């Protein structure tokens, strides 16, 4: 029992727990899954779009993947309105850094600055924590390709492969078994789709229910953020044996 220790975000329980922050993490457990995998030549992000109704007009823009700067992108799980506020904050911080120093903001510095904002909302009365987790994928000249995960408490860590959202524990254990160092970007896409197909609540995996984004270096050496179009994603699903090819209509 929380015994009213959950009435405010600023009160510790006798066991040393912050219940409101834990409840925010629970809210993310109901959101669509997102998986990030670090490979030797890029970072792969895959997200599950929750289609709540056939009548819903599907957005032309992406729902789970967002570009923060030319060299950083995020996958989101949780309350989208909260995510939009934080994504705008991150974009402004990245542009201010570029304006001041004439170079892209280091990925970890950007992640840390956003997590400082998240942490502030767990420490002051009258505020509720942001109910959103992020997977940050990026590249900088200091550490190359990087993948970070952050949660509503403001904690963040670097990962080789990570999962957030619904069934993240099952996805994390599968990634632990199948991930290996020196994985290529194509193999990372295959692994992410395989894990998502086994942990998603829906029975069939289609391009309408998924989003796939990659951060990699172009032949010219520039960082490139690319979202996989639905028709290419459908071909990938068939190629990797995650879904059956669509039957030809006569």
N, C-alpha and C positions, 0 to 999 in steps of 0.2 A: 504493500500500500504506500502511496506517495504521501498521505496524511497532510495535504495542503502545502507541501513543499513545492508543488508544481504551480502554485498560484502566481509566482513571479519568476522571470528568467534569472534574477540575480541571487536567488536563495539556494544555498547548498543544502542537501538533505544530510542527516547524520552519517549516511554511508558515503558521503562525498560525491553525490551525483547531482547534476543539473537536469532536472526532469524535462523542462521545456525544450532544451537543446536535443535531448534524446527523442522527444516527440517529433521534433522537426526532422530528425533522421528517419523516423518511422514513416513520415509522410512521403519521403523519397522512395521507400520500399513499394509504394503503390504506383509509382510512375513507370513509364516505358523504359526498358533497359537500354544501356549504352555501354559499348565495349571499346577500349583503346588498346592497341598493341604497338609496341616499339620495335621496328625492324632496323636492319643495318643501313638501309637506303631510304628510310622514311618512317612516318607514323600513320597508322590506319585508325580511323574512328568509324564505328558502325552503331546506328541507333534504331530503336524500334518505335515506329509511330503507332500510337494507340488510336485506332479508328473506332470511335464510339457509336457512330450511326452511319448508315448508308446515305442518309439525306445530307450529311455534313459536306459542305463544299470544301474539297481538299485545297489547301493553300498552295499557291504557285511557288512561294518561297519555302525555304527549308524550315523544319519545325524543331529539329534536334541539334543541327550543326550551325555554328555561327563563326564568321570570320572576325577576329579582333583587330589584327593588323596583317600586313603582307606575310609575316613569318609565324603567326600564332592563330590557332583556331580552337574552338571549344565544342564539346558535346555536352548536352544538358540533360539532367533528370530531376524532376520535381515540379514546383509551381512556376509556370512559364512567366507570369507577370513579375515575380521576384527575379527570375533570371534576366529578363529584359533590362531591369534597373542596373544590375551588376555588370551586364555585358556593355551597356552604354558607359558606365563608369570606367571599365577596363579600356574601352576604345579611346576615351578622352585621355586617360593616363598615358597610354602608348603614344598618342599623337603629341602630347606635351613633351614627353621624353625626346621624341624624334626632333621636335622643333628646337628644344634646348641644346641637344648634343649632336644633332645631325647624323645620328645612327639609330638603328632599330633598338628598342628596349630589350635587354636580356630577358629570356623567358621566365626564369625563376623570380627575377625582380618584379615582373608584372604579376605573377601568381601571388607572390608574398604581399604585394600592395593591395590586391583585391581581397585576400584572406584577412588582412588587417581590418578592412571595412567590415567583413563578416563577423570577425571576433568582437568588434565594438558593439554589435547588436545583441551580444550575449551578456554584456557586462553592465548595461545601463538600464535603469527602470523605465517602464512605459514602452519599451521596444520589444518586438518579437524577432527571433532569429529568422534569417532568410531560409525558406524551405526548399533549398536547391543544392544539388551537388554538381560539380563540373569535372570533366576530363579535359585538360589542356594539352594540346599537341603543338609543338613548335620546333624551330631551329634557330640557334644563334652561333656566332663565331667562337664562343668560349667553350661550349659543351656539345655542339652538334645537335642531333635530334634528341628531343626530350618529351617525356609524358608525365604529367602531374595529375593527381586527383585531390580535390578539396571537398570538404563537407560543411554543414551549417555551423559547426563549432569554430570554423576558421583554421582548423588543422589542414595541412597539405603535406604530400610526400611524393617523391619521384617513384615511378613504377615502370617495369618492363612490360607488364600487361595488367589491365585493371578493368573492373566492371562496376557499374553503379545502376541503381533502379531496381525493378522487380527481379526476384530470383538471383540477386547478385552473388549470394554465397555459393550457389550451385555453379554459376558461371566462373567464379573465381577459382573454385577447386578444379574445374575442367581446364582452365588456362594454366594452372599450376602443373598439371600433368602433361599437357601437350606443348607448352611453350619451350622453345630452346633458343639459346644464344645464336647469333649470326643468321637469324631467320630473314628471308627476303620479304619484300613488300607484297608480292603476289601470294606467298605462303601465309603471310599475316592476314591478308584479306580472306583467304580460304579458312583459316583457323577461326577468325572472328565470326564468319557466316555460319560455320559448323556449330560453334558454341551457342550462338544466338538461336539457331534452329532447334537446339535441344532444350534451351531454357525458356523460350518464349511460351506464353500461355496459349497462343493460337496454334492450330494444328498444321496449317500450310504457310509456307514462307513465300511471299510475293514482293515484287518491287514496290507495290503501293504501301506495304507495311514497314519498309526499311529505308534508311538513308545511309549512304556510304560516302565518306570524305577521306582524302589523303593529303598529307603534307610531305613534300619531297623536293629535291633539288632538280631543276631543269638542266639540260646539257650545257647551258650557258653559265650555270652556277648560281642562278637566282632561285630563291625559295618560292615554291608554287603550291597554292592551295586549290584542290580540285574536288568538286562534287561529282559523283558518278551519276549520269542521267539514268532515268528509269529503264529505258530499253537496254542499255549496256549492263545495268544491274541484273535484269532478267536473264541475260545471256550468261553472266557470271554464276548465277544461282544454278542454272542448268549444267554449266561446265563443271562445277564442283560437286554436282550430284546432291545438292541440298533440296532442290525441288524438281518436279517432273516437267518436261517441256509441255507447253500448252497444246492441246489437241487442235488440229486444223479444222476449221469450220467449213463445211461444204456449202 
